[in-house]
Amino acid sequence: MQRNKITIVLCGGHAATTALATIEELIRRKKDAEWNLIWIGSKKAIEGGRTLSLESQIFDKVGVKSYSIISGRLQRKFTPWTIPSLVKVPFGLLNAFFLILKIRPKVVVSFGGHAAVPVVVASWLLRVPVILHEQTTTIGLANKLSLPFADKICLGREESRKYCHKKNCILVGNPIMTQIAEIETKEKIGNPPTIFITLGSRSSQKINKVVYGILGRLLEKYRVIHITGEADFEKFQKRKGSFKGERFVRYEVYPSVDPMQIDGLYKEADIVIARAGANTVSEIIAIRRPSILIPIPWSYLEEQKNNALVAKKIGIARILEQKNLSGTTLLSEIDILIKDWTAMIERSKGSGTPDRKGSQRLVDQIIPYIT
């Protein structure tokens, strides 16, 4: 008997691992139906940049058809790309409308990000049900704009409920990939300890500049695994080549890492240094790795700072404000984490997280729209 093929569209930006975890769970649920899973997002990681978005690089590899659309980004800082980005907005809506008309999905699941807004609006116009997933403790600007067009809102954190102003909200947690959820808590710090600096494909040149200045000193005491982002990779690769002996061996540097392989780096890590994106924070809470979080100061409604506060409250992270970031302060924070490493892990063990079963709970909300 030929099984029914049901088309589900997932869309957004900055949500590769969240979407991947959801895709994993949808595939596990295959029984009487065959999913036709499609991703719609932006091709580039940042407005005006050349780096491809992580989403556009990985979804074809896992059997998910990927479409990129023209999408205008509502920037909170004026840049040379602000006006060209705004001009793209009406074209993005037309692009999304004809794409949804062609695909004809049963449901659209949006993970936020500027590329999601035209897809959500187009789906509403074509009477396709829309489910929003909000990962942060506040609400992203894209999801805020999408709220009037959503049939259901799934929350990663209870704190964001107050921003939704709708009754059809449900707490599901943030989906995390199985291989990350299964990473065991470390009971003993490494010798030497391993510092994992993860800045992702979109990078942070501010943090990289500070790390560059203290890298030699770090490698005298620690092993360092560093995801630099594409823009700074060549510079750090050359820096590695300037090291000799043990310092050369202790430094691993990558421009980016496939999300399906990042669990291997998390397993090795004793300490994580990162921005405070919702997905990263969910992962470090789940695996209980003591962390230094450096929130983006201009994120909408201070969402990164609020994400970081969740991890700090649990006891697994310290927050270093970007305005206070320097080589001296970063080295000091690392020293504090090393001394408090065991105590931080013990404190965090008493706190649960909704994220380990986040993908199951989110898919539970999707299923009624496709059956």
MORA-V866031 format. One record per residue. N is the residue number from 0. BURIAL is b if it has 16 or more other C-alpha atoms within 10 Angstrom, else e. Layout:
n & burial
N & BURIAL
N & BURIAL
This chain:
n & burial
0 & e
1 & e
2 & e
3 & e
4 & e
5 & b
6 & b
7 & b
8 & b
9 & b
10 & b
11 & b
12 & b
13 & b
14 & b
15 & b
16 & b
17 & b
18 & b
19 & b
20 & b
21 & b
22 & b
23 & b
24 & b
25 & b
26 & e
27 & e
28 & b
29 & e
30 & e
31 & e
32 & e
33 & b
34 & b
35 & b
36 & b
37 & b
38 & b
39 & b
40 & b
41 & b
42 & b
43 & b
44 & b
45 & e
46 & b
47 & e
48 & e
49 & e
50 & b
51 & b
52 & b
53 & b
54 & b
55 & b
56 & e
57 & b
58 & b
59 & e
60 & e
61 & e
62 & e
63 & b
64 & e
65 & b
66 & b
67 & b
68 & b
69 & b
70 & b
71 & b
72 & b
73 & b
74 & e
75 & e
76 & e
77 & e
78 & e
79 & e
80 & e
81 & b
82 & e
83 & e
84 & b
85 & e
86 & e
87 & e
88 & b
89 & e
90 & b
91 & b
92 & b
93 & b
94 & b
95 & b
96 & b
97 & e
98 & b
99 & b
100 & e
101 & e
102 & e
103 & b
104 & b
105 & b
106 & b
107 & b
108 & b
109 & b
110 & b
111 & b
112 & b
113 & b
114 & b
115 & b
116 & b
117 & b
118 & b
119 & b
120 & b
121 & b
122 & b
123 & b
124 & e
125 & e
126 & e
127 & b
128 & b
129 & b
130 & b
131 & b
132 & b
133 & b
134 & b
135 & b
136 & b
137 & b
138 & b
139 & b
140 & b
141 & b
142 & b
143 & b
144 & e
145 & b
146 & b
147 & e
148 & b
149 & b
150 & e
151 & b
152 & b
153 & b
154 & b
155 & b
156 & b
157 & b
158 & e
159 & b
160 & b
161 & e
162 & e
163 & b
164 & e
165 & e
166 & e
167 & e
168 & b
169 & b
170 & b
171 & b
172 & b
173 & b
174 & b
175 & b
176 & b
177 & b
178 & e
179 & b
180 & b
181 & e
182 & b
183 & e
184 & e
185 & b
186 & e
187 & e
188 & e
189 & e
190 & e
191 & e
192 & b
193 & b
194 & b
195 & b
196 & b
197 & b
198 & b
199 & b
200 & b
201 & b
202 & b
203 & b
204 & e
205 & e
206 & b
207 & b
208 & e
209 & b
210 & b
211 & e
212 & e
213 & e
214 & b
215 & b
216 & e
217 & b
218 & b
219 & e
220 & e
221 & b
222 & b
223 & b
224 & b
225 & b
226 & b
227 & b
228 & b
229 & b
230 & b
231 & b
232 & b
233 & e
234 & e
235 & b
236 & b
237 & e
238 & b
239 & b
240 & e
241 & e
242 & e
243 & e
244 & e
245 & e
246 & b
247 & b
248 & e
249 & b
250 & b
251 & e
252 & b
253 & b
254 & b
255 & b
256 & b
257 & e
258 & b
259 & e
260 & e
261 & e
262 & b
263 & e
264 & e
265 & b
266 & e
267 & b
268 & b
269 & b
270 & b
271 & b
272 & b
273 & b
274 & b
275 & b
276 & b
277 & b
278 & b
279 & b
280 & b
281 & b
282 & b
283 & b
284 & b
285 & b
286 & b
287 & b
288 & b
289 & b
290 & b
291 & b
292 & b
293 & b
294 & b
295 & b
296 & e
297 & e
298 & e
299 & e
300 & e
301 & b
302 & b
303 & b
304 & b
305 & b
306 & b
307 & b
308 & b
309 & b
310 & b
311 & b
312 & e
313 & b
314 & b
315 & b
316 & b
317 & b
318 & b
319 & b
320 & e
321 & e
322 & e
323 & e
324 & e
325 & b
326 & b
327 & e
328 & e
329 & b
330 & e
331 & e
332 & e
333 & b
334 & e
335 & e
336 & b
337 & e
338 & e
339 & e
340 & b
341 & e
342 & e
343 & b
344 & b
345 & e
346 & e
347 & b
348 & e
349 & e
350 & e
351 & e
352 & e
353 & b
354 & b
355 & b
356 & b
357 & b
358 & b
359 & b
360 & b
361 & b
362 & b
363 & e
364 & e
365 & b
366 & e
367 & e
368 & e
369 & e
370 & e
